[in-house]
Amino acid sequence: MTHLSVEMLAADPAGPITSAGHAQLGIAVLAGIAVIVLLITKFKLHAFLALTVGSLALGAFAGAPLDKAIASFTAGLGSTVAGVGVLIALGAILGKLLADSGGADQIVDTILAKAGGRAMPWAMVLIASVIGLPLFFEVGIVLLIPVVLMVAKRGNYSLMRIGIPALAGLSVMHGLIPPHPGPLVAIDAVEANLGVTLALGVLVAIPTVIIAGPLFSKYAARWVDVPAPEKMIPQRPSEDLEKRPGFGVTVATVLLPVVLMLAKALVDIVVDDPEATVQRVFDVIGSPLIALLAAVIVGMFTLGRAAGFTKDRLSTTVEKSLAPIAGVLMIVGAGGGFKQTLIDVGVGQMILDFSKDWSIPALLLAWLIAVAIRLATGSATVATISAAGLVAPLAADMSTSHTALLVLAIGAGSLFFSHVNDAGFWLVKEYFGLDVGQTIKTWSVMETIISVVAGGLVLLLSLII
């Protein structure tokens, strides 16, 4: 679509947007984001509806005809759901298979059996990182909380010493590593290479999770020394199962899509010939759709059948996995609609024009925009989608590696300082039996550390590669 604002806001329709146009666009963006923030925080409206209304408000404030704003929004929603909707669904199925078969419990129990004492926080961050790969953040928390509480109680550990590493592992995966919805949408928006983003994401994630998890948990445990709340220890999924899959095969199933996507990236670098048979084969098997589909099909046997699931039970598991993601899909889709509306009214061009005169690096600008939207809306996914739409034009002249780093800068910014407008904040508070002040001292500070450390590492990598 053409930039609507080039015709509507510029003094010269054939030329660049004038300063007056920039001013109106800037006000329109702030007003659109303000509408979304107000609807989510004040009126408690679902993020999908808030993003829809906010997108139309943005178009109206920018002076776009309403039918054009609607067309932009629906086009963005459609393309985003088409791009990542199936991947989110496949990830949800794999996560549900992992949980219901007892595979997640098997990973947890095996690692905990070999860890003890000072190694326990490191074991927790490893468990959370592996389990967090295919799972949504909220699902990962629900799965891991029983383990965190039981380990803290049985081993007489401070709850924060065990809980913070687990939360850090989940949060870093959620913000930086595809196939989580935020990174996938950002990759789609800035047209980054998924394999390169995944490889660099892992490179950034490892030191980030170590600093924000096991290392920070020492201080968090001193600041907030609370025992595990008895009433919050729920039943684990595998307690009703007669058998469950083995440790090795479970880990292999979870890591299969990651291995396939990384293999594609490696072959692209080594072979670098789009016509070569080997590269064409890996382009297919390493695509996110095929990689995740393969993991789901393999998981039905290695996880589902290994746990004794019948065909009917497998079918029910798949069916139940899809219902909870309807909200996520609609939020991601509406975020894509908002992103497209931003682009079509000319905001991307405005950011480009401004950034030429600023000495601020594009990666830092992307991080700052994501931080601002995260603080305002409370949603890491909304922050990622919106920021990606705003800075997408900056990726036009970037190398493959720097485009991937742009995605990671957005992801890092989207995790900054979770507070009372974030559902994750309340989830952690209730499960761990904390008050608001204690949650800010632990969870909110941990999220900020992740954001700053990951953002710093991204900027450092941009100077090296």
N, C-alpha and C positions, 0 to 999 in steps of 0.2 A: 504493500500500500504506500501511496505517496504521503509525505508529511502534510497533514491538513493545515498546520500553522503557516506553512510557506505561502499558502494562498490567502489565509485569513488574517494573519498577524503582521506580515511584512509590509513595509511601505512599498517596496518593489517586489512584486510576486516572483520575478525571475531571479532576484538576488538573495543574499543571506538575510536572516531574520534581523530586524533592527533592534536597537536597545530597548525601545518601547515594547517590542514583541518579547524580548527576553524578560523584561520586568513582568509582563502579564503572565508569561509562561511560568516564571518563578513563583508568582503568587498562586497560580492555578495548581502547581505541584504541591505547595504547602497546604493549600486549602483541601485538595483531594486527600492527602495523607491525614490531615486534621480530621476530616469527616470519618475516615476509616478508624482512626484512633478513638475518636469520641464514641462511635457506634459500638466498638468492641469493649472499651473500658467503662463508659458511663451507662450505656443502654444495654450492655451485655448481649449484644446481637452476635449471632454466629459469624465467624470470620468470612465465610463464603458470601453471606448477604452483605456484610460490611464492605468487602472488596468490590462487589458488584455495584453497590450504591456509590462507593468512592470513585470508581472508574467513570461512571456516568457524570458525577459531580466534577471530576477533573476535566472531562471533555467540555462540559458546560462553562466552567470557569475560564477555560482556554479559548472559548468562543467558537468551538466546533459545533456544526449542526448535530442535533441529537441522533439522527439516523446514522451519521458517520461515526459518532462515538459508539453507538450500539454495534455497528459493523466491526469496528476495531476490537471491541471487547469480546464479541463472540468468536471472531477469527483467532484472537490470542488464546481464548479458552480452549477452542477446538484443537489448535496446533499443539498446545501444551499437553492436553490429555492424550492426544494421539502419540506424542513423543515419549511421555513417561508413564502414562496411565497403566499400560500393560506391565511395565517393569515394577511399578508399585504393587500391583496385584500379585505378580509372581513372587516378589519379596515377602509379601504377607503370607502366601501359601507355604513358602519354605520355612518362615518363622513359626507358623502354627504347627507344621509337621515336627519341627525341632522341639517345640514345647510339649505337645501332646504325646509324643512317642517316648518322652523321658530322655531324649538325646541331650537336651540342655542340662538336665540333672546329672547325667552321666559325665559330661565334661566337668561340671562343678565338683562332683564327688571325687573324681579321679585326681584332679589338680589339688584339691584340699587334702587328700590322703597323703600326698607327697610333700605338702608344704606345712610349715609350722613356725611359731615364734616370729622372728623378724621377717621371715619370707612371706608371711600371710598377706600383708597389703599388696605385695608384688603379685602374689597368686590371684588376688581379687581383681587387679587391673588386667591381668592376662585373661581371666575368665570373661570379664565384661567386654573386653575388646573382641574376643573370638565370637561370643554370643551376640554382641552388638552389631556384627557385620550384616546379617540378614534381617534384623529386627528393628521395628520402629522404636524410638526412644521410650515412649510410654509403655510399650509391651515389654521391653527389656527391663525397665524398672520393676514392673509387676512380677516378672520372672525371677529377678535377682534379689529383691527385697527379702523374701523368706530365707535365702542363703546367707545374706549379710547379717540378718538378725540372729540366725541360729549360730553362725560362726562366732559372732560377738559374744553371745550368751555362753556357749559351751567353752570357748577358749578364754573367757573372761577378758576380752579386749574392749578398749574404748570403741563405742559405736562409730565414731567419726574416723578412727584409724582404719576400720574395715570398709565403711560406707563410702567415704570420699573417693578412694581408688576405683571402686565399682562404678560410681556415678561419673567419674572422669572418663573411664573407658567407654562408657555408653555415649556420653556427650560428644567426645571427640569424633567417634565413628559417625554420629548423627550429623555433625556439622561439616566434616571434611571428606568423608569417604563415600563415593557412590557404591551400591545403588540406593542410598538414602534419597528421599524426594528432593530435599534442598539442593545438594550438589548436582543431582541429575538435571534439575530445571536450570540451574546456572550454566551447566555445560551446554545444554540445549540453546540457551539464550545467547551466549557469547561464542557459540560454535567451537568449543574447545574439543581437543582429542581426549576421549574418555580414558583410554589406556594410560596416556601420559599423565592426566590428572590423577588417576588412581595411584600410579607409581609415586608421583611427587606428594600426593596426599598421605601416603603411608610414611614417606620420608619425614614429613612435617609432624605427623601424628605421633610417632614413637617418642621423640624427646618431649613433646607437649604433654602427653599423657603421663610420662614419668614425673615431670615437674608438678603438674596439677594434681596428680594422684598420690602415689606413695610419699613423695617429698612434702607436699603441702599438708597431707593428712596428719603429719606429726604436730604441726602448729594448730590445725583445726581441732585435734583431740585435746590440746591444752586449753584452747579458747572455749570449747563447748564439750565438757566431759559428762556425757549422759549415757545411761545404760540402755540396752535394747528393750523397747516396750513390749511386754508379754502379749498384750491383746492383739498386736499386729502381726503375729507369726501365723500366716495362713498355711493351708495344706499344699504340699507340692504336687504337681501334676502326676508324677510317676508313682505316687504312693498307692494308686489304684491299679497299677499294672503288674502283671506277673513277670514280665521280662522287658528289657529295654535294649536299644542298640549299643554296640561296643564303642569305646572311646575313640579309637583310631578311625573307624569308618564314619563316625559322626563328624569329627573335625574335618575329615577329607570332603565330606558332603558340603559342609558349610563353606569351606575354602574353594570348592570347585569353580564357582563363577568368577571369583577373584583371580584364580590361577589362569583361567581361560582368557580373561580380559587383559591380564598382564602379558600373557604369551603373545596375544595379538599385537600389543604395543611393542614388544621386543622384536617380533618378526618384521613389523613395519620399519623399525630403525635399522635392523641388520640387512634385510633384503632390499627395501626401498625401491621396489619395482612393482607397480600396481598390476602389471600383466602377468607376473610370475605366479605359477600355480600354487606354490606354498603360501604366498601372501594372500591370494584370493581365498584359499581354504581357511586360513586363520582370521581373515576379515569376516567370514561367516560365523565360525564357531566362537570367535572372541567378541562378537557383537553382544551388547547387554541382553537383548531379547533371547538369543540362542543360549548364552551362558547361563542365564537364570532359569530358562525353560529346562535345560539339561539338568541343572541342580535339582529342580522340582521333581522331574521324572525319576532321576536317580534316588532322590530322597524318599519317594514313595516306597521304594524297595529297601534301601539301606536304613531308613528310619521307621516308616510305617509298617512294612511287613515284618521287619526285625522285632518290632514291639508286639507282633501278633495281631495287627489290625486286619480286619476283613475288608473286602472291596467296599462294602457299605460304609464301614467306619472311615475308610480313606476318603470316600466321597463326601461324607458328613464333615470331616475335618477341613477339606478344601472349601466346602460351602460356608462353614462357620468363619473361615479366615477372611472371606471377602466382605462380609457385612460390616465389620468395624472400620474398614478403610474407605467407606463411601464418603464420610466427612473429609478425610484427608485428600481424597481425589478431587472433591469439589473445591476445597480451599486452594489446592495447587492449581487447578484449572482457572479459578477466578483470579488467582495471583498472576497467571499467564495472561489473562484478559487485561488486568491492570497494567502489566508490563507493556503489552501491545499498544494500549491507549497512550501510555507515556511516550512510546516511540513515535506513534502516528501524529501526535500533536506537536512533535518536534523537540521534545525534551532532550533526547539523545544528542541532537545537533547542538542544542544549547550548552549541554555539558561539555561537548567537544570544543565549542567556541571559547567557553570560559577557561577550560583546562590549558588551552594554548598560552594563555596569559599568566597562568599560575605556575609557581615553581614546585608545586606539590606533585609527587609521583602518582601515576595512574593507579597503582596498586594500593597506595595509602588512601587515595580518594575513595576507592571502592570499599575499603575497610571502614572508613569514617561514615560513609553513607549507610552501610549495613548496620553499623553501631547505632546510628541515630534512629533508624526505623525499628531496630530491635528494642531499644529503650522505650520507644513510643508505643509500639503495638504489643510487645511481649512475646511475639512469635518469631522463632528462628527461621521457620519456613517462609513466612510472609516477608521477613527482612531480606532473606536470600533472593526470593523471586523479584521483589521490587527493586533492590539494588542492582541485580543483574540486568533488569530492563533499562535502568538509568545509565549504567556504564557500558552496556553492550557496544556502542559505537567506538569506544576506546580500544576495543580488541581488533579493530580492522587492520591496523598496521603492526600488530604484535606477532612475534614468533610463536610457534606451537607451544613451546615451554612456558613462555610468558602469558599466553592465553590461559593455560592450565593454572598458572599461579594467580591469575586474576580471579578465577573461580574459587581458589583456596582463600584468597584475601577476603572475598565476600563471605565465604563460609565461616571464617574466623571472626569477622565482625558481627555476624549474626548470632554469636554465642555470648556476646558481651553482657555482663551484669544482669542476670535474670532476677526480676523482682516481682512485686505483687500483681502485675498484670500478665504474668506467665503461668500457664496451667502447671508446668513442671515444678515451679516454686512451691505450689500448694500440695502437689503430689509428694514431694520430698518431705515437706513440713509434716504432713499427716502421717506418712508411713514411719518416719523416724521419731515421731512424738516430740517435735521441737516447737518453740514459739517463734514468732516472726523475726525477732532479733537474732536468735540462734541460727535460723535458716539463712539470714543475710550474711552472718559471720562465716558460715561454712559453705553452703551451696552457691550463694551469689558471688562470694569471693573466688571460689573455685572456677566458676564460669568465666569470670573476668580474667583470671590467670590464663585459662585456656585461650581466650580470645587474644590477649596481648602477646603471649608466647608464640602462638601459631602465626599471628600477624607479623611479628618480628622475624620469625624464621622464613616466612614467605618473602619479605623484603630482602633478607640476607641472601636467599637463594637467587633472587632476581639479579643480584650483583655478580653471582658466580656463573650462572648458566645463561 
